[in-house]
Amino acid sequence: MLKNKIDRPVTKSKNPEPKNEQSIDWIIWAAWADRITFEEIREKTGKAESEVIKVMRSNLSPSSFKLWRKRVREKSIKHRKKFEYSRKEIKQKFE
């Protein structure tokens, strides 16, 4: 395992980022990632939030899609404006 060119241990991630940002695999990976907003997905792939939802609906099982949608609705971080607003509210509480 240490026989790499640079002699560092190989880090195995549970869910590594796909190499091709234009692939459906990358879109699904980014949509599940909490810290990647829909705006960032649009910048990298050109797909709007509604198109990402269609990709997720067609590639996930119905129960996984429902779980993902629930997760996206509840997390303010998937939308940049909601995230910035929630961060501003938190900062105001501590000032």
Backbone bond lengths (Angstrom), bond angles and torsions (degrees), N, CA, C in turn:
res aa  C-N    CA-C-N  psi(-1)  N-CA   C-N-CA  omega(-1)  CA-C   N-CA-C  phi
1 M - - - 1.437 - - 1.530 111.47 -
2 L 1.300 118.56 -25.16 1.447 121.64 179.16 1.522 112.32 -94.27
3 K 1.288 118.53 10.76 1.451 122.17 -177.49 1.521 112.58 -89.31
4 N 1.302 118.02 30.85 1.461 122.44 174.76 1.517 109.54 -74.37
5 K 1.300 116.73 170.70 1.454 121.56 177.63 1.523 111.62 -63.73
6 I 1.308 116.77 -32.78 1.457 120.04 -176.57 1.520 112.41 -105.73
7 D 1.304 118.48 7.68 1.465 124.40 175.96 1.526 114.69 53.06
8 R 1.312 116.48 41.87 1.456 121.38 173.28 1.510 108.72 -113.53
9 P 1.327 118.05 150.62 1.464 119.02 177.05 1.524 111.31 -62.68
10 V 1.288 116.66 146.32 1.458 121.87 178.22 1.518 108.40 -80.82
11 T 1.322 116.50 125.16 1.455 121.14 178.04 1.510 108.36 -91.40
12 K 1.297 115.55 122.45 1.455 119.97 179.11 1.518 108.68 -103.36
13 S 1.319 116.11 117.19 1.452 121.94 179.50 1.523 108.59 -91.80
14 K 1.308 115.61 146.66 1.459 119.89 179.06 1.519 110.84 -64.30
15 N 1.326 116.00 -38.55 1.453 120.54 -178.02 1.530 108.79 -140.96
16 P 1.346 117.51 79.70 1.470 119.59 -176.42 1.526 112.30 -69.12
17 E 1.320 114.77 155.06 1.461 120.83 179.62 1.526 109.73 -70.10
18 P 1.341 118.02 128.09 1.468 120.09 175.48 1.527 111.00 -62.21
19 K 1.322 116.76 147.47 1.473 121.75 -175.18 1.527 112.96 -68.89
20 N 1.330 118.02 -43.64 1.463 122.33 -174.63 1.529 110.41 -88.47
21 E 1.337 116.13 112.59 1.465 120.37 -178.05 1.523 113.21 -70.82
22 Q 1.299 118.50 -14.40 1.467 121.45 179.42 1.526 112.47 -90.51
23 S 1.326 117.84 -5.85 1.462 120.82 -176.72 1.532 111.18 -79.94
24 I 1.311 114.98 157.97 1.467 121.29 177.12 1.524 109.40 -65.07
25 D 1.335 116.82 -34.33 1.466 119.98 178.01 1.526 111.56 -59.67
26 W 1.335 116.39 -40.85 1.467 119.40 179.70 1.528 110.59 -67.55
27 I 1.330 116.66 -40.62 1.468 120.23 179.47 1.532 110.34 -61.20
28 I 1.330 116.58 -44.11 1.467 120.72 179.13 1.528 109.79 -64.87
29 W 1.323 117.00 -43.67 1.461 121.42 179.09 1.535 110.35 -60.01
30 A 1.328 116.37 -46.19 1.466 120.96 -178.16 1.529 111.20 -68.02
31 A 1.329 116.81 -37.01 1.467 119.81 -179.87 1.534 110.57 -66.29
32 W 1.320 118.29 -35.03 1.460 121.16 177.53 1.519 111.80 -75.77
33 A 1.341 117.94 -26.92 1.463 121.03 -176.94 1.527 110.05 -69.85
34 D 1.305 116.60 129.27 1.469 120.91 -177.03 1.516 112.94 -68.41
35 R 1.312 118.04 -34.07 1.462 121.23 -172.79 1.531 113.89 -89.58
36 I 1.312 118.58 2.97 1.463 121.10 178.03 1.530 107.94 -107.02
37 T 1.329 115.60 118.44 1.463 120.12 -176.73 1.535 110.20 -83.33
38 F 1.333 114.69 164.35 1.461 119.45 176.46 1.524 110.77 -63.80
39 E 1.308 116.51 -30.04 1.464 119.99 177.90 1.525 111.23 -65.06
40 E 1.344 116.64 -40.14 1.465 120.32 177.80 1.526 111.32 -67.43
41 I 1.328 116.31 -37.80 1.469 119.88 176.99 1.521 109.44 -62.96
42 R 1.324 116.50 -41.69 1.467 120.06 179.12 1.530 111.66 -64.29
43 E 1.336 117.19 -40.74 1.459 121.13 179.17 1.531 111.66 -61.79
44 K 1.332 116.52 -38.84 1.464 119.99 -175.28 1.518 113.88 -86.42
45 T 1.350 117.62 -31.03 1.466 119.79 -175.08 1.518 113.87 -115.31
46 G 1.330 117.35 -20.72 1.454 120.52 -176.55 1.516 112.97 84.63
47 K 1.335 117.35 5.35 1.464 120.89 -179.02 1.531 109.92 -97.05
48 A 1.322 115.24 130.06 1.460 121.56 177.96 1.527 109.63 -75.96
49 E 1.322 116.37 170.27 1.461 121.10 -179.57 1.530 111.73 -56.25
50 S 1.324 117.49 -42.54 1.474 120.34 -179.59 1.528 111.49 -63.29
51 E 1.330 116.95 -35.80 1.467 120.32 178.15 1.531 111.01 -71.24
52 V 1.324 116.56 -36.01 1.464 120.39 176.15 1.523 109.59 -64.03
53 I 1.319 116.89 -40.91 1.469 121.23 177.78 1.528 110.00 -61.06
54 K 1.323 117.71 -42.70 1.468 121.07 178.25 1.521 111.36 -62.63
55 V 1.342 116.57 -42.02 1.475 120.64 177.98 1.526 109.85 -61.49
56 M 1.321 115.90 -45.19 1.472 120.05 -179.49 1.532 110.90 -64.69
57 R 1.318 116.77 -42.08 1.463 120.47 -179.46 1.534 111.27 -62.41
58 S 1.327 116.39 -40.14 1.467 119.06 -176.42 1.528 113.07 -80.81
59 N 1.332 118.56 -18.21 1.461 120.01 -175.78 1.528 114.84 -110.08
60 L 1.320 117.48 -11.34 1.461 120.33 178.58 1.521 109.86 -106.11
61 S 1.323 115.00 157.60 1.460 118.60 173.19 1.531 107.77 -68.67
62 P 1.330 117.97 157.38 1.475 119.83 -178.53 1.537 113.23 -55.20
63 S 1.321 117.39 -40.67 1.473 119.10 -178.95 1.531 111.04 -69.77
64 S 1.326 118.20 -37.59 1.460 120.89 177.51 1.526 111.02 -67.48
65 F 1.328 116.43 -38.32 1.463 119.93 178.19 1.528 110.42 -63.32
66 K 1.339 117.03 -44.92 1.468 120.43 179.30 1.531 110.83 -62.27
67 L 1.309 116.62 -40.68 1.463 120.92 178.05 1.524 110.80 -63.38
68 W 1.330 116.94 -43.05 1.470 121.15 178.97 1.529 110.97 -64.40
69 R 1.335 117.47 -45.17 1.465 120.29 -179.66 1.534 111.32 -61.99
70 K 1.327 116.32 -41.74 1.460 120.21 177.65 1.530 109.89 -61.20
71 R 1.307 115.98 -43.30 1.462 121.72 -179.52 1.535 111.03 -63.40
72 V 1.337 117.28 -42.44 1.464 121.58 -179.00 1.530 110.86 -67.58
73 R 1.321 116.70 -41.00 1.468 119.95 179.68 1.525 111.81 -64.54
74 E 1.322 117.06 -37.00 1.455 120.95 -175.55 1.523 113.21 -81.42
75 K 1.308 118.02 -24.67 1.465 120.88 -178.11 1.515 110.05 -94.12
76 S 1.306 115.73 123.72 1.458 119.05 179.97 1.521 111.42 -77.29
77 I 1.303 117.59 -12.17 1.463 120.74 -172.92 1.539 113.03 -75.47
78 K 1.309 118.90 -18.89 1.467 120.66 -178.51 1.521 112.25 -71.92
79 H 1.319 117.22 -16.67 1.460 121.81 177.53 1.521 107.79 -117.47
80 R 1.306 116.87 120.84 1.462 121.76 -173.43 1.529 112.35 -56.62
81 K 1.340 117.89 -43.89 1.466 120.47 -178.40 1.529 111.48 -64.73
82 K 1.334 116.54 -43.54 1.463 119.58 178.67 1.525 110.30 -63.37
83 F 1.327 116.44 -40.14 1.457 120.89 -179.78 1.529 110.56 -63.38
84 E 1.319 116.40 -48.69 1.462 120.09 -179.75 1.530 111.12 -61.57
85 Y 1.331 116.66 -39.40 1.462 120.65 178.62 1.530 110.67 -64.68
86 S 1.328 117.11 -44.67 1.466 119.77 -178.99 1.527 111.14 -66.35
87 R 1.331 117.68 -35.47 1.470 120.87 177.41 1.534 110.23 -66.36
88 K 1.340 116.21 -38.31 1.460 120.81 179.33 1.540 109.57 -64.17
89 E 1.348 116.85 -42.29 1.462 120.36 178.76 1.521 111.26 -62.61
90 I 1.315 116.64 -41.38 1.464 120.79 179.72 1.527 110.40 -64.10
91 K 1.328 116.92 -44.10 1.467 120.19 179.31 1.530 111.13 -61.65
92 Q 1.335 117.12 -38.95 1.467 120.60 -178.85 1.532 111.48 -65.97
93 K 1.302 117.04 -30.89 1.475 120.62 178.95 1.524 110.92 -65.65
94 F 1.325 115.97 -32.58 1.459 119.39 -175.29 1.536 113.47 -93.99
95 E 1.302 118.01 -3.39 1.468 121.03 179.83 1.508 112.01 -87.69
